[in-house]
Amino acid sequence: MTLFYARTTIRPPLFSIYAFFKRFYATAIRSDSYASRYREEQALSEDAEKCNAAKADPNARILLFYNLKPLLIKLREYTSVTKWHLYKDIVQMDIIAKSEAYKTRIGESVFVGLSDEGHPMFAAELTANKENATREETEKFEKRLGGYFNSIQVPIVSEPTRQWSSLAIRAYSLLRWNREHCYSSRSGQRTERLTSGHVQKCPSTDETFYPQISPIVIVLLTHEDRCLLVRQSRFPPRMYSAVAGFCNVGESIEDAARRELAEEVGLCAKSVRYVGSESWPAPVPQIMLGCVAALDADVTPFSESIDIDEKEIETAKWFRRDEIAAVLRNPWGGVDETRAINIRVPPKFAVGNLLLREWVREGAQKRFL
């Protein structure tokens, strides 16, 4: 009687015993799959025989580069994504199969990782070096491959998911490292590249070398209901972002953030907190460390007039929280005459966008406390 009453008049609890065990086992399966994927990636990166065998996988993909520019396909205006081919199709393509040089370069492709579906992903550079790159050869490949080659920064802001953005960044970074790091810094001898492209070894000293990244701090300075954004001359039209710069040797993230603010906009921060990070490939492989800081108004009082470093910054402006919230609804869109300000901010997957979203979200929470 009690059971019947409970089932007919009371909504069953969200975490029933059945639901609990169902979720528990689903989580365990996902956890095991997650660990297996990264262990498989590690094995492919370290085992030359296994890496070569993965190229024969019928679902293996490859991203081609020409002079370190990835092959892209345009979806719509301002939106281009990387164009991956089946590895087997590229190997059999006439423009590749008829040239020993191109076949060699495809054979020297680097292992990039596994896709979410578990497919092996590779990348290859079609030119021996930048001096050999020609416009005629570029157009020949573009016509045959059905795409176009452009800067790695183009697809990063357009890829539909972080998976594809990360794969493109990793592909570019590994190819660039293997092209530029050809000699041992200790012996001066030419290094030997291991099959996967993740490691190089000096034949005389047996020393191993790995790709390196440069840490960059990007910091959103805030004061009450405003945040500071800057614009550099190299940015796209109307684009603004947070202050950013390389970390110096021996600096903490917090020290680097304070120094960059002092150098570029002449302002002092009294608190700095880490929010998130993002990999970025150019001009060198980087890890961008995103922070939010509060203006120390006792040291550098708030003012609409900002003392910028004109060598680095074109302009700097304070924006209200409601203005940024409106921009975030369409961060990379065109001019909207209904908005109070018409600027662009970093796209959705960028850490600069994350900092703005986090700051706007915190303001919304405070209004309800």
C-alpha positions, 0 to 999 in steps of 0.5 A, a space after each residue: 500500500 505504501 509502495 503503491 502510494 509512493 509510486 502514484 502520488 509522489 515523484 520518484 527521487 532523482 537519484 534512485 538506486 537504479 539511477 545511481 548504479 546506472 550513472 555509476 557504471 556509465 561514469 566508470 566506462 567513460 573514465 576507462 575509455 578516457 584513460 585508454 585513449 590517452 594511453 593509446 596516444 602515448 603508445 603511438 607517440 613512443 612506439 615507431 612500429 605501432 605508429 607506422 601501423 596506425 597509418 594503415 588504419 582505414 580511418 586514419 586521417 591526415 592534415 596537409 600543410 604547405 609552408 606551415 599553412 594548413 589546408 582549409 575549406 571555407 564554410 562561409 564568410 570569415 569561417 574556415 576550418 581545417 580539411 582532413 583527408 583519409 590517409 589512404 586517399 592521400 597516399 594513392 592520390 596521383 599528385 603524391 604517388 607520382 613524386 618520390 619527394 612527396 611520398 617521402 614527406 607523407 611518410 614522414 608525417 607526424 602523429 597528432 593524436 586520436 580523434 574523439 572517435 578513436 581515429 589516428 590523426 596525422 599531419 604532413 608538410 609538403 615543402 622541404 623548406 620555406 625557400 622551396 615554396 612557390 605560388 604555382 605549386 601551392 595553387 596546384 595542390 589547392 586545386 587537387 585537394 579542394 581547399 586552400 592554404 592559409 595561416 594556422 590562426 584562421 581555423 583556430 577561431 572557426 573550428 566548431 569544437 575544441 577537439 579540432 582546434 587542438 588537433 590543428 594547433 598540435 599539428 602545426 606546432 609539431 611540424 614547425 618544431 621538426 622543421 626548425 629544431 634540426 641540430 643538437 644544442 649541445 653537440 651541434 650535430 644534426 638530430 634524428 627524428 623519431 617516427 611519431 615526430 614528438 622526439 628528436 635524438 642526438 646521435 653522438 650524445 644520445 640526448 633527447 629533445 622534446 617540443 617546447 612551449 612559451 608561457 603567456 599571461 593574458 589578464 583582464 583588469 577590472 574595476 568595480 563594474 568595468 573592465 579594461 580591453 586593449 587593441 593592437 594594430 595587428 588585430 582584425 577590425 574592431 577587435 579588442 582583448 585583454 592585456 597579454 605578454 610573455 612570462 619572463 624567466 623566474 616569474 610567477 603567473 601573478 608577477 607576470 600579469 602585474 608587470 604586463 599591466 604596468 608596462 602596457 597600460 601603466 596600471 597596478 593590480 592589487 589581486 590576480 587570480 587564475 581562471 583558465 588556459 588555452 594553447 596558441 600556435 603562433 608566432 611560436 607554440 604558446 600556452 596562454 594563462 588567463 587571469 582576472 585582476 583588480 585595479 589597485 586604485 590607491 596606487 594608480 587611480 581609475 581614469 578614462 585616460 590611460 597611459 599606454 605603451 604605443 609600441 605595443 598598444 594602439 588604444 585601451 578603453 574601459 567597458 561596462 559589464 552590460 556592454 561586454 554582456 551585449 557583445 558576448 552574445 555575438 562576439 565575432 559578428 558584424 556591426 549591430 546598430 542596436 548595441 551601445 558599442 560595436 567592437 569584437 572580442 575573442 571568439 568563443 573558444 579563446 581564453 580571452 572570451 572565457 575571461 570576459 564570460 567569467 567576469 560577466 557571470 560574476 556580476 550577474 551572481 552579485 545582483 542576486 545575492 
